[in-house]
Amino acid sequence: MSYDPKSPPPRPPAKFWKPNLCDILEWYEENLCGADLFDPRGIRVRFAPERFPHMVKLMDATSGKEVTSPQKIVELIRLGKAGNAEFGGYDIERARTLPWILPVISEPTQILEVENPTLWTKPGDTLIIKEFEKSGYRRKVLVCRRVNSGLLVPITSHPLNKENAGKAYKVVWP
């Protein structure tokens, strides 16, 4: 389905609530990492398990900052050796809106890319944005890194509370 700027934004998918990190990770791996996902341009979007801590903004219990060694942390969560009590929390809104990522990819409102990639220093150079019909945060953004002409790797995802993502990006779709 192509984006029609004249039609009203769709309702977002239902949020889900899985209070345990192990259950959230299981859903993430099954529905995002295990799926063949393509944006409307035909570019594959491939999720990796080690991005899970960034997708939910998992915090270190000691420092209060985002966790380091995400691959190791995912393995500990998967094995049941680390759970909610071992961390300093996570962003509940990011976790509850993980199902929104599927329509963000398949039916985005906009796709933006960095205007000048040679000067870009951040890991994400492509933004896939979807506007939903709801109050508060109406847009969800999936920040990706372009690996090659046919592959994007998600870095993180979060609500977006402004119309555009900044001057460094240009609209490449629609």
C-alpha positions in Angstrom: 0.0 0.0 0.0 1.4 3.4 -0.9 1.2 6.5 1.3 -1.5 9.0 0.4 -0.8 12.4 2.1 -4.4 13.4 1.7 -5.9 10.5 3.6 -6.0 10.6 7.4 -3.3 8.7 9.3 -4.3 5.1 10.3 -4.8 4.0 13.8 -1.7 2.4 15.3 -1.6 -1.3 16.1 -2.6 -2.2 19.6 0.2 -1.8 22.2 1.2 -4.9 24.0 2.2 -5.5 27.5 4.7 -8.1 28.4 6.2 -7.1 31.7 9.2 -9.5 31.6 12.3 -8.7 29.5 12.5 -12.3 28.5 9.0 -12.2 27.0 9.6 -8.9 25.2 12.9 -10.3 23.8 11.1 -13.4 22.6 8.5 -11.4 20.8 11.2 -9.1 19.3 13.2 -12.1 18.0 10.1 -13.9 16.6 8.3 -11.0 15.0 11.1 -8.7 14.0 14.4 -10.7 13.7 12.6 -13.7 12.3 10.6 -11.8 9.7 11.4 -10.9 6.1 10.7 -7.2 6.1 11.0 -4.8 3.2 10.3 -1.1 2.9 8.1 0.2 0.0 11.3 0.7 -2.1 12.0 -3.0 -1.9 15.0 -2.5 0.5 15.3 -5.3 3.1 15.2 -4.2 6.8 17.0 -6.8 8.9 16.8 -6.8 12.7 19.5 -8.4 14.8 19.0 -9.7 18.4 21.8 -7.5 19.8 19.9 -4.4 18.9 17.1 -5.3 21.3 18.6 -3.4 24.3 18.6 -0.2 22.2 15.1 -0.8 20.8 13.7 -0.7 24.4 16.4 1.6 25.8 17.5 -0.9 28.5 19.3 0.9 31.3 22.2 -0.2 33.5 21.2 -0.6 37.1 24.4 1.0 38.4 25.2 3.8 36.1 21.6 4.7 35.0 22.9 4.9 31.3 22.0 2.6 28.4 23.6 -0.8 28.7 26.9 -1.8 27.0 27.7 -5.2 25.6 24.2 -5.7 24.1 25.0 -9.1 22.6 26.1 -10.5 26.0 23.0 -9.0 27.7 20.7 -10.5 25.1 22.2 -13.9 25.7 21.8 -13.6 29.5 18.2 -12.5 29.1 17.5 -15.3 26.6 19.0 -17.9 29.0 17.0 -16.5 32.0 20.2 -15.4 33.8 19.2 -11.8 33.7 15.8 -10.2 34.0 14.1 -7.0 35.0 15.7 -7.0 38.5 19.2 -6.9 37.0 18.7 -3.7 35.1 17.7 -0.1 35.8 14.6 -0.3 33.8 13.6 0.3 30.1 11.5 2.7 28.2 8.0 1.2 28.6 6.6 3.2 25.6 9.3 1.9 23.3 8.7 -1.7 24.5 4.9 -1.4 24.2 5.0 0.0 20.7 7.4 -2.6 19.2 4.4 -3.9 17.2 4.1 -0.5 15.5 7.5 -1.1 13.8 5.9 -3.6 11.3 3.6 -0.9 9.7 6.4 1.7 10.0 8.5 -0.4 7.6 5.8 -1.7 5.3 3.6 1.5 5.1 5.7 4.5 6.1 4.7 8.1 5.9 8.2 9.1 4.9 11.7 7.8 4.4 14.6 10.2 4.9 18.3 9.8 4.3 21.2 11.8 5.3 21.8 14.7 2.9 25.6 14.4 3.0 26.7 10.9 4.1 30.5 11.7 3.9 30.1 14.2 6.8 27.7 12.1 8.9 29.2 10.7 12.1 26.1 9.1 13.8 25.3 5.4 13.3 21.8 6.0 11.8 21.7 7.5 8.3 18.1 6.5 7.3 14.9 7.3 9.1 11.7 5.4 8.4 8.8 7.4 9.8 5.1 6.5 10.2 2.4 8.9 11.4 -0.5 7.4 13.3 -3.9 8.7 14.3 -3.6 9.3 18.0 -3.0 11.9 20.5 0.5 12.6 22.0 3.3 11.0 20.1 1.8 10.5 16.7 4.9 9.4 14.8 7.2 6.5 15.3 10.6 6.5 13.8 12.9 3.6 13.0 16.5 4.7 12.8 18.6 2.5 10.4 22.1 2.2 9.0 22.4 1.5 5.3 24.7 -1.5 4.9 24.4 -1.6 1.1 21.9 -0.6 -1.7 19.5 -3.4 -0.7 19.9 -3.7 3.1 19.0 -1.5 6.1 19.9 -2.5 9.7 17.8 -0.9 12.4 19.7 0.9 15.2 16.8 2.0 17.4 13.2 3.1 17.3 11.4 5.7 19.3 8.5 8.2 19.2 9.1 11.3 17.2 7.4 14.5 18.4 8.1 16.9 15.6 7.2 17.1 11.9 10.7 16.6 10.5 13.8 15.0 11.7 16.2 17.9 11.0 18.1 19.6 8.3 20.6 16.9 7.8 18.1 14.6 6.1 16.3 14.7 2.8 13.1 13.0 1.9 13.7 10.0 -0.4 10.2 8.4 -0.3 7.5 9.1 -1.3 
